[in-house]
C-alpha cells in the first residue's frame, strides 16, 4: 500500500436473516447496515477497543447515537448503533454507491490539489489552539475574517463559498491551518460527498 493510501470501510446492506454475514463483513473491516424494522449498523472494534478512523468519521457524518456492545449471537463482540429511518436510508444509499466494490475495504488515495472541495462550502470551527499557533508563527499569521456566533468562532468564507485562504486549490496558511482542517481525513464520507458534488471520482481502484 502506498504510504499515503488509506483503507476506507465499504458499506454493505443485509437482510436481518443474514446477520452472520453482516457480522463477518464488519469483522473484516467493513460497515454493515441491517435493515430490520429496528435497523442498526455493525462495526468492529480494534484490539484495544478503538475504531478505524474512517469508520468513526462515517458515524459522525451519520450523526449516529451511542455504540452498544453486542454480547450474544452471531454479532457478539461487535458494536451496534441503532438507526433512525433517515439514518438507515443514508446507509442504504452508501451501500448502493459501494455495491460495485469488491471486498470489505477499499484503498483511496486522492490527489487533493486536484479537488480542494473540502475547502469549499464548509464550516471551520476555530479553537484557542489555532489562534495561539497563528500568533506564535514567524511571522505571525492572520486568521483573516472570523465569524462569532453564540461563542463559536468560525472562519469566514467568500461569497462563492470558498475558504478565504484558498488560492486556486492551495491553502495559503497550510502549515498553520486550523485543527479542524488538520483532522478532516481523505476518503471520509464528507470528502466523498464533496467530490461527488464536484463530479470527481470517489474511488481510486
C-alpha positions as CSV (number, residue, x, y, z in Angstrom):
1,X,0.0,0.0,0.0
2,X,1.3,3.5,-0.9
3,X,2.4,5.5,2.2
4,X,-0.4,8.0,1.6
5,X,-3.2,5.5,0.7
6,X,-5.7,4.8,3.3
7,X,-8.3,2.0,3.6
8,X,-11.9,3.1,3.7
9,X,-14.6,0.7,5.0
10,X,-17.1,-0.4,2.4
11,X,-20.8,-0.2,3.2
12,X,-23.0,-3.3,2.7
13,X,-26.6,-3.8,3.4
14,X,-28.0,-7.1,4.8
15,X,-31.4,-8.6,5.4
16,X,-32.0,-9.4,9.1
17,X,-31.9,-13.1,8.2
18,X,-28.2,-12.7,7.4
19,X,-26.8,-11.1,10.5
20,X,-24.0,-13.6,10.4
21,X,-22.9,-12.3,7.0
22,X,-23.2,-8.7,8.2
23,X,-21.0,-9.6,11.3
24,X,-18.4,-11.2,9.1
25,X,-18.3,-8.1,6.8
26,X,-17.8,-5.8,9.9
27,X,-15.1,-8.1,11.4
28,X,-13.2,-7.8,8.1
29,X,-13.2,-4.0,8.3
30,X,-16.4,-3.1,6.5
31,X,-19.5,-1.3,7.8
32,X,-22.8,-3.3,7.7
33,X,-26.3,-2.0,7.9
34,X,-29.0,-4.5,8.9
35,X,-32.4,-3.5,7.5
36,X,-34.6,-4.8,10.3
37,X,-37.7,-3.0,11.5
38,X,-35.4,-1.5,14.1
39,X,-32.5,-1.0,11.8
40,X,-28.9,-0.9,13.0
41,X,-25.3,-0.8,11.8
42,X,-22.4,-3.0,12.9
43,X,-18.8,-2.0,13.3
44,X,-15.9,-4.0,14.7
45,X,-13.6,-2.5,17.4
46,X,-9.9,-3.0,17.2
47,X,-7.8,-4.9,19.7
48,X,-7.8,-2.0,22.2
49,X,-11.5,-1.2,21.6
50,X,-10.7,1.6,19.1
51,X,-12.5,2.1,15.8
52,X,-10.8,2.7,12.5
53,X,-10.6,6.5,11.8
54,X,-12.9,6.4,8.7
55,X,-15.4,4.3,10.5
56,X,-15.6,7.0,13.2
57,X,-16.0,9.7,10.6
58,X,-18.8,7.8,8.9
59,X,-20.7,7.5,12.1
60,X,-20.1,11.2,12.8
61,X,-21.4,12.1,9.3
62,X,-24.4,9.9,10.0
63,X,-24.9,11.7,13.4
64,X,-25.3,8.3,14.9
65,X,-26.2,7.7,18.5
66,X,-24.2,5.7,21.1
67,X,-22.5,2.5,20.2
68,X,-23.7,-0.6,22.1
69,X,-21.6,-3.8,22.6
70,X,-23.2,-6.9,21.2
71,X,-22.8,-9.6,23.9
72,X,-24.6,-12.5,22.3
73,X,-25.5,-14.1,19.0
74,X,-23.7,-14.1,15.6
75,X,-22.6,-10.4,16.1
76,X,-21.1,-11.0,19.6
77,X,-18.0,-8.8,20.2
78,X,-19.1,-6.2,17.7
79,X,-20.5,-2.7,18.3
80,X,-24.0,-1.8,17.2
81,X,-25.6,1.6,16.6
82,X,-29.4,1.9,16.3
83,X,-30.5,3.9,13.2
84,X,-33.5,6.2,12.7
85,X,-35.3,5.7,9.3
86,X,-33.4,8.7,7.9
87,X,-30.1,7.3,9.0
88,X,-30.9,3.9,7.6
89,X,-31.8,5.5,4.3
90,X,-28.4,7.2,4.2
91,X,-26.6,4.0,5.0
92,X,-28.5,2.2,2.2
93,X,-27.5,5.0,-0.2
94,X,-23.9,4.5,0.8
95,X,-24.2,0.7,0.4
96,X,-25.7,1.2,-3.1
97,X,-22.8,3.5,-4.0
98,X,-20.3,0.9,-2.8
99,X,-22.1,-2.1,-4.4
100,X,-19.7,-2.4,-7.3
101,X,-16.7,-2.5,-5.0
102,X,-15.1,-5.9,-4.1
103,X,-14.1,-6.8,-0.6
104,X,-14.7,-5.2,2.8
105,X,-12.4,-2.2,2.5
106,X,-11.1,-0.1,-0.5
107,X,-7.9,1.9,-0.9
108,X,-8.3,5.6,-1.5
109,X,-5.5,8.0,-2.5
110,X,-7.0,11.2,-4.0
111,X,-4.9,14.0,-5.5
112,X,-6.3,16.6,-3.0
113,X,-4.8,19.5,-5.0
114,X,-6.9,18.5,-8.0
115,X,-10.0,18.8,-5.8
116,X,-9.8,21.0,-2.7
117,X,-13.6,20.6,-2.3
118,X,-13.2,20.3,1.5
119,X,-12.1,23.9,1.4
120,X,-15.4,25.0,-0.3
121,X,-18.8,25.5,1.2
122,X,-17.5,24.3,4.6
123,X,-17.7,25.4,8.2
124,X,-14.4,25.5,10.0
125,X,-14.8,26.0,13.8
126,X,-11.7,27.7,15.3
127,X,-10.2,26.7,18.6
128,X,-8.0,28.6,21.1
129,X,-5.0,26.4,19.9
130,X,-5.5,27.7,16.4
131,X,-5.2,31.4,17.4
132,X,-2.1,30.5,19.6
133,X,-0.5,28.8,16.7
134,X,-1.1,31.8,14.4
135,X,0.3,34.2,17.0
136,X,3.4,32.1,17.6
137,X,4.3,31.7,13.9
138,X,7.2,33.6,12.5
139,X,6.0,35.8,11.0
140,X,2.6,35.8,12.8
141,X,-0.3,34.5,10.7
142,X,-3.5,36.5,10.3
143,X,-6.6,34.3,10.6
144,X,-8.5,36.7,8.3
145,X,-12.1,37.4,8.9
146,X,-13.7,35.4,11.7
147,X,-17.4,35.0,12.5
148,X,-18.5,34.6,16.1
149,X,-22.0,33.3,16.9
150,X,-23.1,32.1,20.3
151,X,-19.5,31.9,21.4
152,X,-18.4,29.7,18.4
153,X,-15.8,31.2,16.1
154,X,-15.6,30.1,12.5
155,X,-13.5,31.1,9.5
156,X,-15.4,33.5,7.2
157,X,-15.9,32.3,3.6
158,X,-16.1,34.2,0.4
159,X,-19.4,34.9,-1.4
160,X,-18.8,31.9,-3.7
161,X,-18.4,29.6,-0.6
162,X,-14.6,29.2,-0.9
163,X,-12.4,29.5,2.2
164,X,-10.8,32.9,2.3
165,X,-7.4,31.3,2.5
166,X,-7.8,29.2,-0.7
167,X,-5.7,30.2,-3.6
168,X,-6.6,28.1,-6.6
169,X,-6.6,24.7,-4.9
170,X,-3.9,25.5,-2.4
171,X,-4.2,26.8,1.2
172,X,-2.1,29.8,1.8
173,X,-1.8,29.1,5.5
174,X,-1.4,25.3,5.1
175,X,1.4,24.9,7.7
176,X,-0.7,26.8,10.3
177,X,-4.1,25.5,9.1
178,X,-6.8,25.1,11.8
179,X,-7.1,21.9,13.8
180,X,-10.5,21.1,12.2
181,X,-8.8,21.2,8.7
182,X,-5.9,19.0,10.0
183,X,-8.4,16.4,11.3
184,X,-10.5,16.1,8.2
185,X,-9.5,12.9,6.5
186,X,-9.2,12.0,2.9
187,X,-11.8,9.3,2.0
188,X,-14.3,10.2,4.7
189,X,-18.0,10.4,3.8
190,X,-17.8,14.2,3.8
191,X,-14.8,14.0,1.4
192,X,-16.7,11.6,-0.9
193,X,-19.8,13.7,-0.9
194,X,-17.8,16.8,-1.8
195,X,-16.1,15.0,-4.6
196,X,-19.4,13.7,-5.9
197,X,-20.9,17.2,-5.9
198,X,-17.9,18.3,-8.0
199,X,-18.3,15.4,-10.4
200,X,-14.9,13.9,-9.3
201,X,-14.1,10.2,-8.9
202,X,-14.9,8.8,-5.5
203,X,-12.8,5.7,-5.8
204,X,-9.2,5.2,-6.9
205,X,-9.4,1.4,-7.6
